[in-house]
Amino acid sequence: MTIPRWLGWARRLQATAQSGLAYNDNVYDRERYEAILALAGEILAQYTTLDPDPTVAAFRQQIGYATPKVDVRGAVVRDGKVLLVQERSDGRWCLPGGWADVGESPAEMVVREVQEESGLEVTPRKVVAVYDANRSPDKPAEFYHAYKIIFLCDITGGAVQASYETLAVDFFPFDQLPPLSSDRTSERVLCEVAAHVADEARPTAFD
């Protein structure tokens, strides 16, 4: 996926302003960074339907050094079928997982997310892929930059059941997938999972 140039400009401006506001106490420099933040909002408003004022307000909630977010997903395969959960938010399907939380390792995070969203207890076996989440060709462009870590996991216990976050949980053949929540799990991700299941020696994929 090629990110639109205007989106790249807005991201870079917002990240520059965020980092500058985090580490600069000079009142004049802070005014300049605030102006840069507003410019990022104006660029987004020009190319989308977003209102610049609430957009800039959302930017201000991002504090500290600007760095990519991390999304962790668990791939569980049983009898040649992959575990997917149906999201309440959009009714579509994805690998269980979500944004990484402070205080947990990536492996601890994926164990907890799989259990909470599917009812299954798992052990992470290997990292299938580390992707730039914004470069998937079948994923809509997002403003905030994110990395996606995919773990291949083995079932150790539990039972399949939905949760407050998921409408349903099921296993699907790789060639008979339901409608995907592509910003969470793309076909590219699932193809890589299938390749690792077929070849245990396959190296980790990465951007």
C-alpha atoms as one frame of an Amber mdcrd trajectory, in Angstrom:
protein
   0.000   0.000   0.000   1.324   3.451  -0.914   0.428   5.998   1.752  -0.949
   9.251   0.256   1.647  12.026   0.359  -0.703  14.346   2.234  -1.173  11.726
   4.962   2.576  11.280   5.266   3.024  15.051   5.575   0.333  15.311   8.260
   1.785  12.399  10.236   5.291  13.852  10.179   4.084  17.292  11.185   1.988
  15.900  14.042   4.871  13.734  15.298   7.305  16.671  15.108   4.905  18.902
  17.028   4.141  16.227  19.641   7.806  15.559  20.365   8.622  19.278  20.352
   5.866  20.075  22.850   7.037  17.210  25.075  10.636  18.398  25.344  10.595
  22.176  24.917   9.615  24.726  27.569  10.453  27.838  25.554   7.189  29.710
  25.108   8.042  30.870  21.576   9.071  27.387  20.433   5.891  25.940  21.940
   3.840  28.435  19.940   5.620  27.266  16.782   4.929  23.614  17.591   1.289
  24.433  18.271   1.151  26.060  14.822   2.663  22.926  13.282   0.034  20.829
  15.067  -2.714  23.047  13.668  -1.206  22.732  10.187  -1.365  18.928  10.444
  -5.050  19.258  11.341  -5.662  21.560   8.370  -4.046  19.073   5.988  -6.311
  16.283   7.247  -9.376  18.522   7.001  -8.459  19.419   3.414  -8.336  15.788
   2.250 -10.971  14.186   4.521 -14.298  15.039   6.141 -12.662  15.642   9.527
 -13.150  18.926  11.386  -9.712  20.450  12.144 -10.553  21.626  15.691 -11.481
  18.235  17.237  -8.695  16.648  15.197  -6.102  18.963  16.747  -7.678  18.377
  20.170  -7.160  14.624  19.640  -3.544  15.313  18.640  -2.980  17.139  21.942
  -3.986  14.010  23.850  -0.945  12.255  22.364   1.889  13.253  24.690   5.573
  12.441  24.976   7.898  11.382  22.211   5.939  10.360  19.099   6.460   6.669
  18.369   4.449   3.904  16.624   1.733   2.064  18.537   1.971  -1.744  18.821
  -0.833  -4.183  17.932  -0.325  -7.811  19.070  -2.308 -10.707  17.529  -2.468
 -14.437  18.284  -2.727 -16.987  15.445  -4.173 -20.283  16.676  -4.538 -23.104
  14.143  -6.332 -26.397  14.823  -6.937 -29.129  12.255  -5.877 -26.793   9.466
  -8.315 -24.062  10.506  -7.480 -20.658  11.980  -9.178 -19.166  15.041 -11.018
 -15.916  14.377 -13.202 -13.756  16.594 -16.101 -11.590  15.445 -15.697  -8.019
  16.656 -18.667  -6.312  18.256 -17.525  -2.973  16.882 -17.931  -3.809  13.183
 -19.327  -7.375  13.009 -16.274  -8.587  11.093 -13.663 -11.202  11.933 -10.017
 -11.039  12.979  -7.286 -12.774  14.938  -7.712 -12.184  18.690  -5.518  -9.397
  20.030  -5.278  -5.652  20.381  -3.135  -2.707  21.397  -0.233  -3.569  23.673
  -0.601  -2.509  27.306   2.084  -0.964  29.470   3.619  -3.485  31.887   3.128
  -6.613  29.745   5.577  -8.308  27.415   4.289  -8.992  23.875   3.985 -12.727
  24.696   2.067 -12.050  27.941  -0.187  -9.682  26.066  -1.112 -12.176  23.352
  -1.844 -14.929  25.917  -4.223 -12.638  27.791  -5.932 -11.295  24.669  -6.561
 -14.738  23.182  -8.028 -15.987  26.471 -10.204 -12.898  26.973 -11.558 -12.809
  23.414 -11.884 -16.518  22.606 -11.857 -18.440  25.918  -8.800 -20.493  24.883
  -5.580 -20.734  26.867  -2.484 -20.658  24.662   1.298 -20.617  24.672   3.101
 -18.486  22.064   5.430 -20.637  19.946   7.018 -18.221  17.469   6.705 -14.791
  15.919   5.186 -15.183  12.468   5.549 -11.581  11.357   6.257  -8.004  12.373
   4.480  -5.667   9.974   4.070  -1.977   9.471   0.326  -2.032  10.034  -0.234
   0.942   7.734   1.318  -0.628   4.624  -1.108  -3.493   4.061  -2.713  -3.164
   0.585  -6.130  -4.295   1.869  -6.188  -2.053   4.937  -7.520   1.512   5.022
  -4.915   4.172   5.814  -4.836   5.243   9.467  -3.417   8.459  10.839  -1.382
   7.043  13.711   1.542   4.840  12.764   1.413   1.276  14.148   3.369  -1.978
  14.086   1.632  -5.367  14.174   3.237  -8.436  15.817   1.711 -11.829  14.948
   2.399 -14.817  17.234   1.730 -18.438  16.292   0.237 -20.022  19.425  -0.531
 -23.543  20.697  -3.713 -24.368  22.612  -3.077 -25.512  26.194  -6.576 -25.375
  27.656  -9.829 -23.472  27.947 -12.944 -23.672  25.793 -14.186 -21.589  22.879
 -16.553 -18.867  24.002 -17.370 -15.280  23.056 -16.716 -12.339  25.373 -17.900
  -8.792  25.975 -15.605  -7.758  23.089 -16.612 -10.494  20.636 -19.918 -11.647
  19.144 -18.687 -15.103  18.142 -15.596 -17.317  17.978 -14.894 -20.008  15.393
 -12.227 -21.827  13.365 -12.156 -21.284   9.590 -10.305 -22.950   6.691  -7.767
 -20.547   5.209  -9.568 -20.721   1.865 -13.030 -20.098   3.331 -12.586 -16.961
   5.423 -15.475 -14.799   6.650 -15.552 -11.016   6.051 -12.397  -9.699   7.712
 -11.939  -6.649   9.909  -9.026  -5.693   7.691  -7.600  -2.975   9.909  -7.134
  -5.670  12.575  -6.329  -8.730  10.425  -5.676  -8.638   6.694  -5.522 -11.462
   4.163  -1.788 -10.816   3.948  -1.422 -11.695   7.643  -3.446 -14.893   7.335
  -1.508 -16.010   4.240   1.704 -15.642   6.240   0.223 -17.636   9.134  -0.761
 -20.437   6.742   2.748 -20.452   5.276   4.297 -20.847   8.745   1.945 -23.696
   9.592   3.000 -25.453   6.386   6.708 -24.792   6.996   7.871 -24.681  10.609
  11.325 -23.509   9.472   9.942 -20.450   7.657  11.650 -17.311   8.961   9.759
 -14.428  10.509   8.333 -12.028   7.934   8.880  -8.323   8.422   8.662  -4.989
   6.631
